[in-house]
Amino acid sequence: MQISRRSALAAAVATASAALSLLATAPSAQAALPTPVSAATARSYLAAMPATAEHSLTGYSRDLFPHWITISGSCNTRETVLKRDGSGVVTDSSCAATSGSWYSPYDGATWYAASDVDIDHLVPLAEAWRSGAWSWSTSTRQSFANDLSRPQLLAVTDNVNQSKGDQDPGSWWPSRTAYHCTYARAWVQVKHDYGLSVDSAEKSALSSVLNGC
């Protein structure tokens, strides 16, 4: 049976419309985080990390991790991540985002104002301090707090980031279970690359997730 040209055209238009609809609703920010190491590599990294007790927070201050620093022109680290992780982001002459949308992979929410979005340090600064950053130079702490090359900085819903605080995977995970594998891979990579330690509850939680990836 032959299909009329009109029917074929209608089918093609419908297919294209469906594809555009999928593109319009797909969360673009998920691909913005630098791709973490594979689950297999993360498992091997984690296995080599001895579980040790955390260091005291005595002496800790966020000011010891200078951020946000200038990255390019008038754009600082926060503004750079907002542009990287957002869709249709428009900035003014000072690099502040004036419009755009941001999909938060932690909770699946989409936001249309930059003020509703925080830049999460995936491995929190206080957690890094307890895991070894207490002994770092200010220069190394600054590099850690503004690291765009590793999966360490991500635009997420502000109150989700605030509820996470400085917790590690022993007590906190994103509410979207679909993101747990990515989160675990990223966490282990950052800790491995910076020579940071893990505690026993953190290591157990990470192992449990990574074994299912």
C-alpha positions as CSV (number, residue, x, y, z in Angstrom):
1,M,0.0,0.0,0.0
2,Q,1.4,3.4,-1.0
3,I,1.5,6.3,1.5
4,S,0.5,9.7,0.1
5,R,3.0,12.4,0.1
6,R,0.7,14.5,2.4
7,S,0.6,11.6,4.9
8,A,4.4,11.1,4.8
9,L,5.0,14.8,5.3
10,A,2.6,14.9,8.3
11,A,4.4,11.9,9.8
12,A,7.8,13.6,9.3
13,V,6.6,16.8,10.9
14,A,5.1,14.9,13.9
15,T,8.4,13.0,14.3
16,A,10.4,16.3,14.2
17,S,8.1,17.9,16.6
18,A,8.5,15.0,19.1
19,A,12.2,15.2,18.8
20,L,12.2,19.0,19.4
21,S,10.0,18.5,22.4
22,L,12.4,16.0,23.9
23,L,15.3,18.4,23.3
24,A,13.3,21.2,25.0
25,T,12.6,19.2,28.1
26,A,15.9,17.4,28.4
27,P,18.0,18.7,31.3
28,S,21.0,20.3,29.7
29,A,23.0,20.8,32.9
30,Q,23.6,17.1,33.5
31,A,26.3,17.1,30.8
32,A,28.0,20.3,32.2
33,L,29.9,18.7,35.1
34,P,33.3,17.5,33.9
35,T,32.8,13.8,33.3
36,P,33.9,11.9,36.4
37,V,36.0,8.7,36.2
38,S,34.2,5.5,35.4
39,A,32.6,3.5,38.2
40,A,35.3,0.8,37.9
41,T,38.1,3.4,38.3
42,A,36.2,5.0,41.2
43,R,36.0,1.6,42.9
44,S,39.7,1.1,42.5
45,Y,40.5,4.5,43.8
46,L,38.2,4.0,46.8
47,A,39.6,0.6,47.6
48,A,43.1,2.2,47.9
49,M,41.9,4.8,50.4
50,P,42.2,3.7,54.0
51,A,39.3,4.6,56.2
52,T,40.6,7.1,58.8
53,A,39.1,9.3,61.4
54,E,38.4,12.9,60.4
55,H,40.6,15.8,61.5
56,S,39.1,18.4,63.8
57,L,37.5,21.5,62.4
58,T,39.5,23.6,64.8
59,G,41.0,26.5,62.8
60,Y,38.7,26.1,59.8
61,S,37.3,29.1,58.0
62,R,35.9,29.4,54.5
63,D,38.2,32.4,54.1
64,L,41.1,29.9,54.0
65,F,39.7,28.7,50.7
66,P,39.7,31.9,48.6
67,H,36.7,32.0,46.2
68,W,35.3,33.0,43.9
69,I,38.3,34.1,41.9
70,T,38.4,35.8,38.5
71,I,38.5,33.2,35.7
72,S,38.3,35.3,32.5
73,G,37.7,39.1,32.0
74,S,35.1,40.2,34.5
75,C,33.8,36.6,35.1
76,N,34.5,34.9,38.4
77,T,34.2,31.2,39.2
78,R,30.5,31.3,40.1
79,E,29.5,33.2,37.0
80,T,31.6,30.9,34.8
81,V,29.8,27.8,36.3
82,L,26.4,29.5,35.9
83,K,27.1,30.0,32.2
84,R,28.5,26.5,31.8
85,D,25.7,24.7,33.5
86,G,22.8,26.9,32.3
87,S,20.8,27.0,29.1
88,G,20.3,30.3,27.2
89,V,22.2,32.2,29.8
90,V,22.5,36.0,29.1
91,T,25.0,38.1,31.1
92,D,25.5,41.8,31.5
93,S,28.7,43.8,31.2
94,S,29.9,42.6,34.6
95,C,29.2,39.0,33.7
96,A,26.2,38.6,36.0
97,A,23.6,36.3,34.6
98,T,20.4,38.3,33.8
99,S,18.4,35.4,32.3
100,G,18.6,31.7,31.5
101,S,17.5,28.4,33.0
102,W,19.3,26.0,35.3
103,Y,18.5,22.3,35.8
104,S,19.5,21.0,39.2
105,P,20.5,17.3,38.9
106,Y,20.4,16.8,42.7
107,D,16.6,17.3,42.9
108,G,15.4,17.6,39.3
109,A,14.2,21.2,39.6
110,T,14.6,23.9,36.9
111,W,15.2,27.5,37.9
112,Y,14.9,30.7,35.8
113,A,16.8,33.1,38.1
114,A,20.4,32.8,39.0
115,S,19.6,33.9,42.6
116,D,17.8,30.5,43.0
117,V,21.0,28.6,42.2
118,D,24.1,27.9,44.3
119,I,27.4,26.6,43.1
120,D,28.0,23.5,45.1
121,H,31.4,22.4,46.1
122,L,30.7,18.7,45.5
123,V,33.3,17.9,48.2
124,P,32.5,20.7,50.7
125,L,35.3,22.9,51.9
126,A,34.8,21.9,55.5
127,E,34.8,18.3,54.5
128,A,38.0,18.8,52.6
129,W,39.5,20.5,55.7
130,R,38.7,17.5,57.9
131,S,40.1,15.1,55.2
132,G,43.5,16.7,54.8
133,A,43.1,20.3,53.5
134,W,44.0,21.6,57.0
135,S,47.6,21.0,56.0
136,W,47.4,22.6,52.6
137,S,48.8,25.9,51.5
138,T,46.4,28.7,50.7
139,S,47.3,28.4,47.0
140,T,46.2,24.7,47.0
141,R,43.0,25.5,48.9
142,Q,42.2,28.2,46.3
143,S,42.7,25.8,43.5
144,F,40.4,23.3,45.1
145,A,37.7,25.9,45.8
146,N,37.7,27.1,42.2
147,D,38.5,23.8,40.3
148,L,36.7,23.8,36.9
149,S,38.7,20.9,35.4
150,R,37.5,18.3,37.9
151,P,33.8,17.3,38.7
152,Q,33.9,19.5,41.8
153,L,31.6,22.5,41.0
154,L,28.0,22.3,40.0
155,A,25.0,24.6,39.8
156,V,22.2,23.3,42.0
157,T,19.0,24.4,43.8
158,D,20.2,26.8,46.5
159,N,18.2,25.3,49.4
160,V,19.3,21.8,48.5
161,N,23.0,22.9,48.6
162,Q,22.3,24.6,52.0
163,S,20.7,21.5,53.4
164,K,23.7,19.4,52.3
165,G,26.0,21.8,54.1
166,D,29.4,20.1,54.8
167,Q,28.0,16.5,54.9
168,D,29.7,13.6,53.2
169,P,28.0,10.6,51.6
170,G,27.9,8.9,55.0
171,S,25.0,11.1,55.8
172,W,23.8,12.9,52.6
173,W,23.0,12.0,49.0
174,P,21.1,13.9,46.3
175,S,17.3,13.2,46.5
176,R,17.4,12.0,42.8
177,T,18.7,8.5,43.1
178,A,19.4,8.6,39.3
179,Y,22.3,10.9,40.1
180,H,23.9,8.8,42.9
181,C,26.3,7.0,40.6
182,T,27.6,10.2,39.0
183,Y,27.8,11.8,42.4
184,A,29.8,8.9,43.9
185,R,32.2,8.8,40.9
186,A,32.8,12.5,41.1
187,W,33.3,12.5,44.9
188,V,35.9,9.7,44.8
189,Q,37.7,11.3,41.9
190,V,38.0,14.7,43.6
191,K,39.2,13.1,46.9
192,H,41.7,10.9,45.0
193,D,43.1,13.7,42.9
194,Y,43.7,15.9,46.0
195,G,44.9,13.1,48.2
196,L,42.1,13.5,50.7
197,S,41.0,10.8,53.1
198,V,37.7,9.1,53.7
199,D,36.1,8.0,57.0
200,S,34.5,4.6,57.5
201,A,30.9,5.6,57.1
202,E,31.7,7.6,54.0
203,K,33.7,4.8,52.4
204,S,30.9,2.2,53.2
205,A,28.2,4.5,51.6
206,L,30.3,5.2,48.5
207,S,31.2,1.5,48.1
208,S,27.5,0.5,48.3
209,V,26.5,2.9,45.5
210,L,29.5,2.3,43.3
211,N,29.0,-1.5,43.5
212,G,25.6,-0.9,41.9
213,C,26.8,1.4,39.1
